Amino acid sequence: MTSTAKRGRHRGPAAAYPLWEMLREHPARVYSVAAAAVALLAQYVTVPHEAILALAAALLGAGEVTQRVENSKTAEALRQQA
């Protein structure tokens, strides 16, 4: 009898690098992708201006969070060097 892999269980590189870990390690990259997506959406898709403004406001909030995460990572790295 042969065993079959269960669906949803990855055994390759994706299992070793979960999505949440990637988001915590690279928040600036995720933020830049989101900013580019909002810009493309505003340019090429017919969306009400209110929705674009709401997305831009949310993006500004996400930028603040990203900045704080990056600052804390930098401060932690500086403490480890000292």
Backbone as JSON, one array per atom type, in Angstrom:
{
  "sequence": "MTSTAKRGRHRGPAAAYPLWEMLREHPARVYSVAAAAVALLAQYVTVPHEAILALAAALLGAGEVTQRVENSKTAEALRQQA",
  "N": [[0.83, -1.17, 0.0], [0.63, 2.15, -0.91], [1.66, 5.27, 0.39], [0.03, 8.38, 0.44], [0.51, 11.88, 0.06], [-0.9, 14.24, 2.26], [-3.3, 16.7, 1.42], [-2.51, 20.14, 1.45], [-0.33, 20.05, 3.07], [2.84, 21.05, 2.92], [6.02, 20.04, 1.85], [8.29, 21.09, 0.91], [10.42, 23.97, 0.24], [8.55, 25.94, 0.87], [7.28, 25.14, 3.2], [9.22, 25.5, 5.1], [9.41, 28.2, 5.28], [7.19, 30.07, 6.3], [4.33, 32.16, 5.45], [3.63, 34.24, 7.28], [5.99, 34.58, 8.7], [7.65, 35.56, 6.69], [6.34, 37.98, 6.21], [6.84, 39.29, 8.62], [9.61, 39.51, 8.57], [10.19, 41.01, 6.28], [8.77, 43.64, 6.06], [8.91, 46.08, 4.69], [9.17, 45.41, 2.0], [6.72, 44.18, 1.5], [5.04, 46.34, 1.95], [5.85, 48.05, -0.15], [5.01, 46.62, -2.38], [2.25, 46.67, -1.95], [1.81, 49.44, -2.17], [2.48, 49.85, -4.85], [0.49, 48.29, -6.04], [-1.84, 49.72, -5.33], [-1.36, 52.1, -6.72], [-1.34, 51.17, -9.39], [-3.95, 50.2, -9.51], [-5.4, 52.58, -9.19], [-4.72, 53.86, -11.54], [-5.41, 52.19, -13.76], [-7.86, 50.9, -13.4], [-11.33, 51.35, -13.24], [-12.47, 52.82, -10.59], [-14.31, 54.12, -7.86], [-13.45, 57.4, -6.63], [-13.5, 57.72, -3.9], [-12.96, 55.2, -2.9], [-10.33, 54.85, -3.72], [-9.11, 56.88, -2.25], [-9.59, 55.91, 0.33], [-8.07, 53.56, 0.26], [-5.54, 54.72, -0.06], [-5.3, 56.11, 2.36], [-5.31, 53.95, 4.16], [-2.96, 52.79, 3.31], [-1.1, 54.72, 4.07], [-1.27, 54.45, 6.85], [-0.32, 51.83, 7.07], [2.24, 52.27, 6.21], [3.3, 53.73, 8.35], [3.29, 51.77, 10.35], [5.06, 49.96, 9.19], [7.39, 51.49, 9.2], [7.85, 51.72, 11.96], [8.31, 49.03, 12.63], [10.64, 48.49, 11.16], [12.35, 50.35, 12.37], [12.48, 49.3, 14.97], [13.74, 46.86, 14.45], [16.22, 47.8, 13.58], [17.14, 49.13, 15.9], [17.32, 46.94, 17.64], [19.34, 45.47, 16.37], [21.48, 47.25, 16.67], [21.73, 47.22, 19.45], [22.61, 44.63, 19.85], [25.15, 44.72, 18.76], [26.53, 46.31, 20.52]],
  "CA": [[0.0, 0.0, 0.0], [1.44, 3.36, -1.0], [1.14, 6.4, 1.16], [-0.15, 9.6, -0.35], [0.66, 13.1, 0.84], [-2.16, 14.92, 2.56], [-3.42, 18.01, 0.81], [-2.3, 21.26, 2.34], [0.93, 19.9, 3.8], [3.97, 21.24, 2.02], [7.25, 19.47, 2.36], [9.41, 21.76, 0.26], [10.87, 25.22, 0.84], [7.43, 26.74, 1.38], [6.99, 24.73, 4.57], [10.26, 26.02, 5.98], [9.36, 29.66, 5.28], [5.75, 30.42, 6.27], [3.98, 33.5, 4.99], [3.69, 35.22, 8.37], [7.39, 34.84, 8.99], [8.12, 36.43, 5.62], [5.77, 39.31, 6.43], [7.53, 39.92, 9.74], [11.0, 39.78, 8.23], [10.32, 41.95, 5.16], [7.57, 44.49, 5.96], [9.08, 47.15, 3.69], [8.9, 44.83, 0.68], [5.27, 43.99, 1.39], [4.47, 47.68, 1.83], [6.1, 48.59, -1.49], [4.13, 45.91, -3.31], [0.91, 47.21, -1.74], [1.77, 50.79, -2.73], [2.45, 49.72, -6.3], [-0.82, 47.78, -6.42], [-2.81, 50.82, -5.24], [-1.09, 53.01, -7.84], [-1.84, 50.54, -10.62], [-5.41, 50.17, -9.42], [-5.91, 53.94, -9.43], [-4.45, 54.27, -12.91], [-5.95, 51.36, -14.83], [-9.17, 50.32, -13.1], [-12.34, 52.35, -12.93], [-12.88, 52.66, -9.2], [-14.68, 55.43, -7.31], [-12.36, 58.13, -6.0], [-13.57, 57.5, -2.46], [-12.29, 53.93, -2.61], [-8.9, 55.08, -3.88], [-8.69, 57.66, -1.09], [-9.58, 55.01, 1.49], [-6.89, 52.71, 0.13], [-4.36, 55.54, 0.18], [-5.23, 56.36, 3.8], [-4.87, 52.7, 4.78], [-1.56, 52.6, 2.95], [-0.32, 55.61, 4.94], [-1.21, 53.79, 8.15], [0.57, 50.67, 6.94], [3.6, 52.81, 6.12], [3.72, 54.06, 9.72], [3.58, 50.5, 11.03], [6.28, 49.44, 8.58], [8.51, 52.29, 9.7], [8.1, 51.35, 13.36], [8.9, 47.69, 12.65], [12.01, 48.61, 10.69], [13.12, 51.05, 13.41], [12.73, 48.38, 16.09], [14.74, 45.9, 14.0], [17.51, 48.5, 13.58], [17.54, 49.34, 17.3], [17.73, 45.64, 18.18], [20.64, 45.12, 15.78], [22.48, 48.11, 17.3], [21.94, 46.74, 20.83], [23.38, 43.38, 19.79], [26.52, 45.05, 18.45], [27.15, 46.98, 21.68]],
  "C": [[0.89, 1.24, 0.0], [0.8, 4.47, -0.2], [1.04, 7.62, 0.25], [-0.04, 10.8, 0.58], [-0.71, 13.74, 1.07], [-2.15, 16.29, 1.91], [-3.21, 19.09, 1.86], [-1.01, 21.16, 3.15], [2.09, 19.98, 2.81], [5.22, 20.67, 2.65], [8.49, 20.12, 1.76], [9.8, 23.04, 0.97], [9.74, 26.07, 1.4], [7.09, 26.38, 2.82], [7.99, 25.31, 5.54], [10.18, 27.54, 6.11], [7.91, 30.13, 5.19], [5.52, 31.89, 5.9], [4.1, 34.54, 6.09], [5.12, 35.57, 8.74], [7.99, 35.78, 7.94], [7.59, 37.85, 5.81], [6.47, 40.03, 7.58], [8.97, 40.29, 9.4], [11.16, 40.85, 7.16], [9.09, 42.85, 5.03], [7.71, 45.59, 4.91], [8.8, 46.63, 2.28], [7.4, 44.66, 0.47], [4.58, 45.34, 1.21], [4.67, 48.24, 0.42], [5.25, 47.9, -2.54], [2.7, 46.44, -3.18], [0.78, 48.61, -2.33], [1.71, 50.74, -4.26], [1.09, 49.22, -6.78], [-1.88, 48.87, -6.36], [-2.6, 51.8, -6.39], [-1.59, 52.45, -9.16], [-3.36, 50.5, -10.65], [-5.99, 51.54, -9.75], [-5.76, 54.34, -10.89], [-5.28, 53.51, -13.94], [-7.35, 50.78, -14.6], [-10.13, 51.45, -12.74], [-12.92, 52.05, -11.55], [-13.28, 54.04, -8.7], [-13.51, 56.09, -6.56], [-12.33, 57.92, -4.49], [-12.84, 56.22, -2.07], [-10.77, 54.09, -2.72], [-8.36, 55.88, -2.7], [-8.64, 56.81, 0.17], [-8.37, 54.08, 1.45], [-5.61, 53.49, 0.4], [-4.19, 55.84, 1.67], [-4.77, 55.1, 4.54], [-3.4, 52.44, 4.5], [-0.65, 53.51, 3.78], [-0.2, 55.03, 6.34], [-0.28, 52.59, 8.14], [2.03, 51.14, 6.84], [4.14, 53.19, 7.49], [4.09, 52.8, 10.49], [4.88, 49.91, 10.49], [7.5, 50.19, 9.09], [8.85, 51.92, 11.14], [8.75, 49.97, 13.47], [10.36, 47.76, 12.23], [12.88, 49.33, 11.71], [13.43, 50.13, 14.58], [13.76, 47.33, 15.7], [16.13, 46.54, 14.0], [18.01, 48.71, 15.0], [18.0, 48.04, 17.93], [19.08, 45.23, 17.65], [21.76, 45.97, 16.41], [22.76, 47.68, 18.73], [22.78, 45.48, 20.84], [24.84, 43.66, 19.5], [27.25, 45.63, 19.67], [27.51, 46.03, 22.78]]
}
